[in-house]
Amino acid sequence: MISAIYHLARLARAGFVLAREGVFAAVDPLLAPPAARPALALARLLARRGLEPDASRIAIAIARLGPSYVKLGQFLSTRPDVVGPRVVRELEALQDRMPAFPRDVAVKIVERAFDRKLDEVFVEFGEPVAAASIAQVHRGRVRDAHGERDVAVKILRPGVERRFARDLSDMFFAARFAERHFAEARRLRMVEVVETLARSVRMEMDFRLEAAAASEFADNTAKDADFRVPAIDWDRTAKDVLTLEWIDGTPLSDLSTIAKSGADLAGVGRNVIQSFLRHAMRDGFFHADMHQGNLFLDREGRLAAVDFGIMGRLGFKERRFLAEILYGFITRDYLRVAEVHFEAGYVPDTHRVEDFAQAIRAIGEPIHSRTADQISMAKLLTLLFEITALFDMRTRTELVLLQKTMVVVEGVARSLDPKLDMWSTAEPVVRDWIEQNLGPVGKLQDAARNLGSLGRAALNIPEMLERAERASRHLDNASRGGFELSASSIEAIGRAEAHRARWGNRALWVIAAALVWLILVN
C-alpha cells in the first residue's frame, strides 16, 4: 500500500507537468473511458493560460520530467498504434540532450571500471563532446602495438540506473492499472510496452551488450563496400565504459558541408534506404535509431553508423512478411499481401482473406496514382497497421519498431534527395531477397530448415509422450474426485473482486487529490 502511494504521488507529479503544458487539451473527452473523464477535465483546468486550444508542448513537458521520461518519449515515438500519429510527430521533436557531467566524474568512472589510473588507459581524454540521458561521449586517444589512434569513449551517467529503476517501476504500476481497468490498454499490451522499454534500457545501460551488438553488426556488414561500423576496443570496454573507433566524417545533419565536399547527395540517400533494407531483410538485425546524428559520411564516401544502443531483430518469418508486403505493393498484388498476413498468423482466421485484400487495396491504389517523389513506404506501413487493427491484428512490437525506423530512414534519405523514388530504390533489394529466399534455391533451404526442425522434434517425442502420460494421470485422478471450490474460496474470490473495484476508484481520487495539492504548492 505504501509503495502504491509513492507510485501515485510520482505519477501525479508527471501528470501535473504534462497537464500544465496542455498535453491533454487535444484529447476528446468522448473518446476517453468514463472513469478517466473527471481527471481529464481537471487536467484541462491545469493547462497554462495563453496556450492555444490545440497547442501541446509534450516534448517540453517530457524533457522537464527527466531522462527516464525522455527515453519513454523516444520509445513511444516508435509506437503510433499506442499514442497516435499526431503525438508521434510531436515526440519526434524530442531531443535526447542533457547537461554534461564534469570530466573529473567521468575520469573516476573510467578508473573504477578498469582499476587503473586514467593515463594507464588513455593517452588523452578530452572534455565531453555530446551528452544524452544515459551517457555522454568524450574524445580520447590510445596507444597499442599498432601505434596511436583516436577513439570515442562513452561513459554511463552516474546514478542513472537508480533513477531509471524508480521511474520504470512507476510506469509498470500505471500500465498494470490501465490493463486491469481498460480493454483498449489490454489490446495495446501496455505492460508489454513498458517491459520492452525496460529491456531496452537495461541493455543500453550495459555497454558490453552495446559493444556486442556493434560487433555483430560489423560482422554482418563487413562485405558492404558502402557501409561502415566502427571497430570496438574490447580492452577498454566495461559495463560503464564503451570505447570504439573514432569516425572522421560529416554527420548527415550537416547537408551544406556534405554538398560542398562534392558528394552525390542522391546516391547517399539511396545508400541510406538500401543499407537499412539490406540489414533488416538479409541479416534480420538492423540499427533502430538511424537519425542524421547517428549517421556519418566518411572521407571515402561510405555511410558510417554510430550508437548501437537500440537495435532491432527480425526472424525469418518477419523478414519474409516485410519482403512480400513491399513486393506485393510494388506489383499491386493485394491478395498476396493479405495472404501473407494470414499465413504469418497475424490476422485471425475469423476474417476473410478477400475482405482484408479489399482493405489493403484502399491503401495501395491511391499510392500508385502519385508521382514517385510523393510515395512514402513509411506512410504506407503506417496505414497498413491502422487497417490491421480493424481486423483484430494484435500489436507486433518488432514490426512497429521496424516501421518507425523506416519513417526515420526515409526522412533522412529525403533530406538528401527530396525527389527520391522510394520504390525503385527499394525494389532491387527486395527482389534480390525474394529470389534468394523464396525462389527455387530458397525453397530448398526452407525444406532443409523444416527437415531439421522435424528431426529435432522427433528426438523430443519420447519426453513429450512421457509428459503427456503424467498429465493424463493427474487429470484422471483429479476428475474422479471432482473439481470443487470450497465456500471459503468462493468468499475469498468475492472479496478480492470487491477490493479490486474499490482500489480502482480510490486510485483515481488519489491522483486527483495529488494534482490539487501540486497546484496549491506551486
C-alpha positions as CSV (number, residue, x, y, z in Angstrom):
1,M,0.0,0.0,0.0
2,I,2.9,2.4,0.9
3,S,4.6,1.7,-2.4
4,A,1.4,2.3,-4.3
5,I,1.1,5.8,-2.6
6,Y,4.7,6.6,-3.7
7,H,3.9,5.4,-7.3
8,L,0.7,7.5,-7.3
9,A,2.4,10.6,-6.0
10,R,5.2,10.5,-8.6
11,L,2.8,9.7,-11.4
12,A,0.6,12.6,-10.2
13,R,3.5,14.9,-10.5
14,A,4.2,13.7,-14.0
15,G,0.5,14.2,-14.9
16,F,0.7,17.7,-13.5
17,V,3.7,18.6,-15.6
18,L,2.0,17.2,-18.7
19,A,-1.3,18.9,-17.9
20,R,0.4,22.3,-17.4
21,E,1.9,22.1,-20.9
22,G,-1.5,21.4,-22.4
23,V,-0.7,17.8,-23.4
24,F,-4.3,16.7,-22.6
25,A,-6.0,19.6,-24.2
26,A,-6.5,17.9,-27.6
27,V,-7.9,14.7,-26.1
28,D,-11.6,14.3,-26.9
29,P,-13.4,13.5,-23.6
30,L,-16.0,11.4,-25.6
31,L,-13.2,9.1,-26.6
32,A,-11.9,8.7,-23.1
33,P,-13.2,6.0,-20.7
34,P,-15.9,7.4,-18.4
35,A,-13.8,6.8,-15.3
36,A,-11.0,8.9,-16.8
37,R,-13.1,11.9,-17.8
38,P,-13.1,13.7,-14.4
39,A,-9.2,13.6,-14.4
40,L,-9.2,14.8,-18.0
41,A,-11.4,17.8,-17.1
42,L,-9.1,18.6,-14.2
43,A,-6.1,18.4,-16.5
44,R,-7.7,20.9,-18.9
45,L,-8.1,23.3,-15.9
46,L,-4.4,23.0,-15.1
47,A,-3.2,24.0,-18.6
48,R,-1.2,27.2,-18.7
49,R,-3.1,30.2,-19.7
50,G,-2.4,31.6,-23.1
51,L,-2.0,28.2,-24.8
52,E,-4.0,27.7,-28.0
53,P,-6.8,25.1,-27.7
54,D,-4.8,22.6,-29.8
55,A,-1.4,23.5,-28.6
56,S,0.7,20.8,-27.0
57,R,4.2,21.1,-25.7
58,I,4.7,17.4,-25.0
59,A,8.4,17.4,-25.9
60,I,9.0,20.3,-23.4
61,A,7.0,18.6,-20.7
62,I,8.8,15.3,-21.1
63,A,12.2,17.0,-21.1
64,R,11.2,18.6,-17.7
65,L,10.4,15.2,-16.3
66,G,13.9,13.9,-16.7
67,P,16.0,11.2,-18.5
68,S,13.6,8.3,-17.9
69,Y,10.7,10.1,-19.5
70,V,12.8,11.4,-22.3
71,K,13.6,7.7,-23.1
72,L,10.0,6.8,-22.7
73,G,9.0,9.6,-25.1
74,Q,11.6,8.4,-27.7
75,F,10.3,4.9,-27.3
76,L,6.6,5.9,-27.7
77,S,7.5,7.8,-30.8
78,T,8.1,4.3,-32.3
79,R,4.5,3.3,-31.3
80,P,1.9,5.3,-33.4
81,D,-0.5,2.5,-32.6
82,V,-0.4,3.5,-28.9
83,V,-0.1,7.3,-28.9
84,G,-1.4,8.2,-32.4
85,P,0.3,9.8,-35.4
86,R,-0.1,13.4,-34.2
87,V,1.6,12.7,-30.9
88,V,4.4,10.7,-32.7
89,R,5.1,13.8,-34.8
90,E,5.5,15.9,-31.6
91,L,7.6,13.3,-29.9
92,E,10.0,13.2,-32.9
93,A,11.0,16.7,-31.9
94,L,12.2,15.4,-28.5
95,Q,15.9,15.7,-28.4
96,D,17.9,13.3,-26.1
97,R,20.2,16.1,-24.9
98,M,21.1,16.5,-21.3
99,P,23.7,18.7,-19.5
100,A,27.1,17.1,-19.4
101,F,28.5,15.9,-16.1
102,P,32.1,17.1,-15.2
103,R,35.1,15.5,-16.8
104,D,36.6,14.6,-13.4
105,V,33.4,12.5,-12.6
106,A,34.0,10.6,-16.0
107,V,37.6,10.1,-15.0
108,K,36.6,8.4,-11.7
109,I,34.2,6.1,-13.6
110,V,36.9,5.1,-16.0
111,E,39.4,4.4,-13.3
112,R,36.9,2.4,-11.2
113,A,35.8,0.4,-14.3
114,F,39.4,-0.7,-15.1
115,D,41.0,-0.4,-11.7
116,R,43.8,1.7,-13.2
117,K,44.8,5.3,-13.4
118,L,43.4,7.2,-16.4
119,D,46.8,7.7,-18.1
120,E,47.3,3.9,-18.0
121,V,44.1,3.5,-20.0
122,F,44.1,6.5,-22.4
123,V,47.0,8.7,-23.7
124,E,44.5,11.6,-24.0
125,F,41.0,12.0,-22.6
126,G,39.1,15.2,-23.6
127,E,36.1,17.1,-22.4
128,P,32.6,15.7,-23.3
129,V,31.6,16.3,-26.9
130,A,28.0,15.0,-26.6
131,A,25.6,14.2,-23.6
132,A,22.4,12.3,-23.6
133,S,20.0,10.8,-21.0
134,I,22.0,7.6,-20.4
135,A,25.6,8.5,-21.3
136,Q,28.0,11.1,-22.7
137,V,30.8,10.8,-25.2
138,H,34.4,12.0,-24.8
139,R,37.1,12.0,-27.5
140,G,40.2,10.1,-26.4
141,R,43.4,8.7,-27.7
142,V,45.0,5.3,-27.1
143,R,48.4,3.7,-27.8
144,D,48.9,0.0,-28.6
145,A,51.1,-2.3,-30.7
146,H,49.6,-0.7,-33.9
147,G,50.5,2.8,-32.8
148,E,48.3,5.7,-31.6
149,R,44.7,6.3,-32.7
150,D,41.7,8.4,-31.8
151,V,38.7,6.8,-30.1
152,A,35.2,7.7,-28.9
153,V,34.7,6.9,-25.2
154,K,31.1,6.6,-24.0
155,I,30.6,7.0,-20.2
156,L,27.5,5.9,-18.3
157,R,25.8,8.8,-16.5
158,P,26.3,8.4,-12.7
159,G,23.1,7.5,-10.8
160,V,21.1,6.8,-13.9
161,E,20.4,3.2,-13.1
162,R,18.8,4.0,-9.8
163,R,16.7,6.8,-11.4
164,F,15.5,4.6,-14.3
165,A,14.6,1.7,-11.9
166,R,12.4,4.0,-9.8
167,D,10.7,5.6,-12.8
168,L,10.2,2.3,-14.6
169,S,8.5,0.9,-11.5
170,D,6.0,3.8,-11.7
171,M,5.4,3.1,-15.4
172,F,4.8,-0.6,-14.6
173,F,2.3,0.4,-11.9
174,A,0.4,2.7,-14.3
175,A,0.4,0.1,-17.2
176,R,-0.9,-2.7,-14.9
177,F,-3.6,-0.4,-13.6
178,A,-4.6,0.5,-17.2
179,E,-4.8,-3.1,-18.4
180,R,-6.8,-4.1,-15.3
181,H,-9.5,-1.5,-16.0
182,F,-9.5,-0.6,-19.7
183,A,-9.9,-3.1,-22.6
184,E,-8.1,-0.8,-25.1
185,A,-5.0,-0.9,-22.8
186,R,-5.1,-4.7,-22.9
187,R,-5.3,-4.7,-26.7
188,L,-2.3,-2.4,-26.9
189,R,-0.4,-4.5,-24.4
190,M,0.6,-1.6,-22.2
191,V,2.5,-3.8,-19.8
192,E,4.4,-5.3,-22.7
193,V,5.2,-1.8,-23.9
194,V,6.9,-0.9,-20.6
195,E,8.6,-4.3,-20.5
196,T,10.1,-3.7,-23.9
197,L,11.2,-0.2,-22.8
198,A,12.7,-1.7,-19.6
199,R,14.5,-4.4,-21.5
200,S,15.9,-1.8,-24.0
201,V,17.1,0.5,-21.2
202,R,18.8,-2.4,-19.3
203,M,20.7,-3.3,-22.4
204,E,21.6,0.3,-23.2
205,M,23.0,0.7,-19.6
206,D,25.4,-2.2,-20.0
207,F,27.9,-1.1,-22.6
208,R,29.3,-4.6,-23.0
209,L,26.0,-5.5,-24.7
210,E,26.1,-2.5,-26.9
211,A,29.6,-3.4,-27.9
212,A,28.4,-7.0,-28.7
213,A,25.6,-5.5,-30.9
214,A,28.1,-3.3,-32.7
215,S,30.5,-6.2,-33.2
216,E,27.7,-8.4,-34.6
217,F,26.5,-5.5,-36.9
218,A,30.1,-5.1,-38.1
219,D,30.4,-8.8,-39.0
220,N,27.1,-8.7,-40.9
221,T,28.2,-5.6,-42.9
222,A,31.9,-6.5,-43.4
223,K,31.4,-7.1,-47.1
224,D,29.3,-4.0,-47.7
225,A,31.5,-1.6,-49.6
226,D,29.4,1.4,-48.9
227,F,28.7,0.9,-45.2
228,R,30.9,1.0,-42.2
229,V,30.7,0.2,-38.5
230,P,33.4,1.5,-36.1
231,A,35.6,-1.2,-34.5
232,I,35.2,-2.0,-30.8
233,D,38.2,-1.6,-28.4
234,W,37.4,-4.6,-26.2
235,D,40.4,-3.9,-23.9
236,R,38.9,-0.6,-22.9
237,T,35.2,-1.6,-22.7
238,A,33.4,-2.4,-19.5
239,K,29.8,-2.2,-18.2
240,D,30.1,1.6,-17.6
241,V,32.6,2.5,-20.4
242,L,32.5,1.8,-24.2
243,T,35.5,2.6,-26.3
244,L,35.3,2.4,-30.1
245,E,37.0,3.7,-33.2
246,W,36.6,7.5,-33.8
247,I,34.7,8.2,-37.0
248,D,36.3,11.0,-39.0
249,G,33.3,12.1,-41.1
250,T,30.4,14.6,-41.5
251,P,27.1,13.9,-39.9
252,L,24.2,13.7,-42.4
253,S,22.6,16.5,-40.5
254,D,25.3,18.8,-41.9
255,L,24.0,18.9,-45.5
256,S,25.8,22.0,-46.5
257,T,29.2,20.5,-45.7
258,I,28.4,17.3,-47.5
259,A,27.2,19.2,-50.6
260,K,30.5,21.3,-50.6
261,S,32.5,18.1,-50.5
262,G,31.2,17.2,-53.9
263,A,29.4,14.1,-52.6
264,D,26.4,12.7,-54.7
265,L,23.6,13.5,-52.3
266,A,21.1,11.4,-54.3
267,G,23.5,8.5,-54.1
268,V,23.9,8.9,-50.4
269,G,20.1,8.9,-50.0
270,R,19.8,5.7,-51.9
271,N,22.5,4.1,-49.8
272,V,20.7,5.0,-46.6
273,I,17.5,3.3,-47.8
274,Q,19.1,0.2,-49.3
275,S,21.5,-0.3,-46.4
276,F,18.6,-0.3,-43.9
277,L,16.5,-2.7,-46.0
278,R,19.5,-5.0,-46.6
279,H,20.3,-5.1,-42.9
280,A,16.6,-5.8,-42.0
281,M,15.9,-8.4,-44.6
282,R,19.3,-10.0,-45.3
283,D,20.6,-10.1,-41.7
284,G,17.5,-9.7,-39.6
285,F,19.5,-7.3,-37.4
286,F,19.2,-3.5,-38.0
287,H,20.1,-0.2,-36.5
288,A,16.8,1.1,-35.0
289,D,17.9,4.7,-34.4
290,M,19.2,5.8,-37.8
291,H,18.7,9.5,-37.5
292,Q,21.0,12.1,-39.0
293,G,23.1,12.5,-35.8
294,N,23.9,8.8,-35.8
295,L,24.9,8.6,-39.5
296,F,28.1,10.0,-41.0
297,L,29.7,10.2,-44.4
298,D,33.3,9.3,-44.1
299,R,36.2,10.5,-46.2
300,E,35.9,7.5,-48.6
301,G,32.2,8.3,-49.2
302,R,31.0,5.4,-47.1
303,L,28.0,5.6,-44.7
304,A,29.1,5.1,-41.1
305,A,26.8,4.4,-38.2
306,V,27.3,5.0,-34.5
307,D,25.3,4.5,-31.3
308,F,24.2,0.8,-31.2
309,G,22.1,1.0,-28.0
310,I,18.8,0.4,-29.9
311,M,18.9,-2.4,-32.4
312,G,16.0,-4.4,-34.0
313,R,15.8,-8.1,-34.8
314,L,13.5,-9.9,-37.2
315,G,13.1,-13.6,-37.5
316,F,12.8,-15.3,-40.9
317,K,9.0,-15.2,-40.8
318,E,9.1,-11.4,-40.1
319,R,11.6,-10.8,-42.9
320,R,9.5,-12.8,-45.3
321,F,6.5,-10.8,-44.2
322,L,8.3,-7.5,-44.9
323,A,9.6,-8.5,-48.3
324,E,6.4,-10.0,-49.5
325,I,4.4,-6.9,-48.3
326,L,6.7,-4.5,-50.1
327,Y,6.9,-6.5,-53.2
328,G,3.1,-7.1,-53.2
329,F,2.5,-3.3,-53.1
330,I,5.2,-2.7,-55.8
331,T,3.4,-5.2,-58.1
332,R,-0.1,-4.3,-56.9
333,D,-0.8,-7.9,-55.8
334,Y,-3.0,-7.0,-52.9
335,L,-4.4,-10.5,-52.5
336,R,-0.9,-11.8,-51.9
337,V,-0.2,-9.1,-49.3
338,A,-3.4,-10.2,-47.5
339,E,-2.5,-13.9,-47.7
340,V,0.9,-13.1,-46.1
341,H,-0.8,-11.7,-43.1
342,F,-2.9,-14.8,-42.7
343,E,0.0,-17.2,-43.3
344,A,2.0,-15.5,-40.6
345,G,-0.9,-15.9,-38.2
346,Y,-1.1,-12.1,-37.6
347,V,-4.8,-11.9,-38.6
348,P,-7.3,-14.3,-37.1
349,D,-9.0,-16.9,-39.3
350,T,-12.4,-15.5,-38.4
351,H,-11.8,-12.9,-41.1
352,R,-11.9,-13.5,-44.8
353,V,-8.7,-13.0,-46.9
354,E,-10.7,-11.3,-49.7
355,D,-12.1,-8.7,-47.3
356,F,-8.6,-8.0,-46.0
357,A,-7.3,-7.7,-49.5
358,Q,-10.1,-5.2,-50.3
359,A,-9.0,-3.0,-47.4
360,I,-5.4,-3.2,-48.5
361,R,-6.3,-2.1,-52.0
362,A,-7.8,1.0,-50.5
363,I,-4.3,1.8,-49.2
364,G,-2.3,0.7,-52.3
365,E,-4.3,2.2,-55.2
366,P,-4.0,5.9,-54.1
367,I,-0.2,5.4,-53.9
368,H,0.1,4.3,-57.5
369,S,-1.7,7.4,-58.7
370,R,1.0,9.6,-57.3
371,T,4.5,10.6,-58.6
372,A,7.5,8.7,-57.3
373,D,8.6,11.5,-55.0
374,Q,5.2,11.6,-53.3
375,I,5.2,7.9,-52.4
376,S,6.2,7.1,-48.8
377,M,6.8,3.5,-47.8
378,A,6.8,4.5,-44.2
379,K,3.4,6.1,-44.6
380,L,2.2,3.0,-46.4
381,L,3.2,0.8,-43.5
382,T,1.6,3.2,-41.0
383,L,-1.7,3.0,-42.9
384,L,-1.4,-0.8,-43.2
385,F,-1.0,-1.1,-39.4
386,E,-4.1,1.1,-38.9
387,I,-6.1,-1.2,-41.2
388,T,-4.9,-4.3,-39.4
389,A,-6.4,-3.0,-36.2
390,L,-9.8,-3.3,-37.8
391,F,-9.1,-7.0,-38.4
392,D,-8.1,-7.7,-34.8
393,M,-4.3,-7.9,-35.6
394,R,-2.6,-7.7,-32.3
395,T,0.4,-5.4,-31.9
396,R,3.7,-6.8,-33.1
397,T,6.4,-4.8,-31.3
398,E,9.2,-5.9,-33.7
399,L,7.2,-4.8,-36.7
400,V,6.2,-1.5,-35.2
401,L,9.9,-0.8,-34.4
402,L,10.8,-1.7,-38.0
403,Q,8.0,0.7,-39.3
404,K,9.2,3.5,-37.1
405,T,12.8,3.1,-38.1
406,M,11.7,3.2,-41.7
407,V,9.9,6.5,-41.0
408,V,13.2,7.9,-39.7
409,V,15.4,6.4,-42.5
410,E,13.0,7.7,-45.2
411,G,13.2,11.2,-43.7
412,V,17.0,11.1,-43.7
413,A,17.0,9.9,-47.3
414,R,14.5,12.5,-48.5
415,S,16.5,15.3,-46.7
416,L,19.4,14.3,-49.0
417,D,17.2,13.9,-52.2
418,P,13.6,15.3,-51.9
419,K,12.7,13.6,-55.2
420,L,14.0,10.2,-54.2
421,D,11.9,7.4,-55.8
422,M,11.4,5.1,-52.8
423,W,10.0,2.1,-54.8
424,S,12.7,2.0,-57.5
425,T,15.3,2.4,-54.7
426,A,13.9,-0.5,-52.6
427,E,12.9,-2.8,-55.4
428,P,16.4,-4.3,-56.2
429,V,17.0,-5.2,-52.5
430,V,13.5,-6.6,-52.0
431,R,13.6,-8.6,-55.3
432,D,17.0,-10.0,-54.6
433,W,15.9,-11.2,-51.1
434,I,12.8,-12.8,-52.6
435,E,14.7,-14.5,-55.4
436,Q,17.3,-15.9,-52.9
437,N,14.9,-17.0,-50.2
438,L,11.5,-17.7,-51.9
439,G,12.8,-18.9,-55.3
440,P,14.0,-22.5,-56.1
441,V,17.1,-22.2,-54.0
442,G,15.2,-20.6,-51.2
443,K,12.6,-23.4,-51.3
444,L,15.3,-26.0,-51.0
445,Q,16.8,-24.1,-48.0
446,D,13.4,-23.8,-46.5
447,A,12.8,-27.6,-46.9
448,A,16.2,-28.2,-45.2
449,R,15.2,-26.0,-42.3
450,N,11.9,-27.8,-42.0
451,L,13.6,-31.2,-42.0
452,G,16.0,-30.0,-39.3
453,S,13.0,-28.9,-37.2
454,L,11.3,-32.3,-37.7
455,G,14.5,-34.1,-36.7
456,R,14.8,-32.1,-33.5
457,A,11.1,-32.7,-32.8
458,A,11.5,-36.4,-33.4
459,L,14.3,-36.6,-30.8
460,N,11.9,-35.0,-28.2
461,I,9.0,-37.4,-28.9
462,P,9.8,-39.8,-26.0
463,E,10.0,-37.0,-23.5
464,M,6.8,-35.4,-24.9
465,L,4.9,-38.7,-24.6
466,E,6.1,-39.2,-21.0
467,R,4.9,-35.7,-20.0
468,A,1.6,-36.3,-21.7
469,E,1.2,-39.6,-19.8
470,R,1.9,-37.9,-16.4
471,A,-0.5,-35.1,-17.2
472,S,-3.2,-37.6,-18.2
473,R,-2.8,-39.5,-14.9
474,H,-3.0,-36.2,-12.9
475,L,-6.1,-35.1,-14.8
476,D,-7.8,-38.6,-14.3
477,N,-7.1,-38.6,-10.6
478,A,-8.5,-35.0,-10.2
479,S,-11.6,-35.7,-12.3
480,R,-12.5,-38.7,-10.1
481,G,-12.6,-36.5,-7.1
482,G,-14.3,-33.7,-8.9
483,F,-13.3,-30.0,-9.3
484,E,-14.9,-28.1,-6.4
485,L,-14.5,-24.7,-4.8
486,S,-15.0,-24.5,-1.1
487,A,-17.3,-21.9,0.4
488,S,-14.2,-20.1,1.8
489,S,-12.6,-20.0,-1.7
490,I,-15.7,-18.5,-3.3
491,E,-16.0,-15.9,-0.5
492,A,-12.3,-15.0,-0.9
493,I,-12.7,-14.6,-4.7
494,G,-15.7,-12.3,-4.0
495,R,-13.7,-10.2,-1.5
496,A,-10.8,-9.9,-4.0
497,E,-13.0,-8.7,-6.8
498,A,-14.7,-6.1,-4.5
499,H,-11.3,-4.9,-3.2
500,R,-10.1,-4.5,-6.8
501,A,-13.1,-2.4,-7.8
502,R,-12.7,-0.2,-4.6
503,W,-9.0,0.2,-5.2
504,G,-9.5,1.3,-8.8
505,N,-11.9,4.1,-7.7
506,R,-9.6,5.1,-4.8
507,A,-6.6,5.4,-7.2
508,L,-8.4,7.8,-9.4
509,W,-9.4,10.0,-6.4
510,V,-5.8,9.9,-5.0
511,I,-4.4,11.1,-8.4
512,A,-6.9,13.9,-8.5
513,A,-6.1,14.9,-4.8
514,A,-2.4,14.8,-5.6
515,L,-2.9,17.1,-8.6
516,V,-4.8,19.6,-6.4
517,W,-2.0,19.5,-3.8
518,L,0.6,20.2,-6.5
519,I,-1.5,23.3,-7.6
520,L,-1.5,24.6,-4.1
521,V,2.2,24.2,-3.5
522,N,3.3,25.6,-7.0
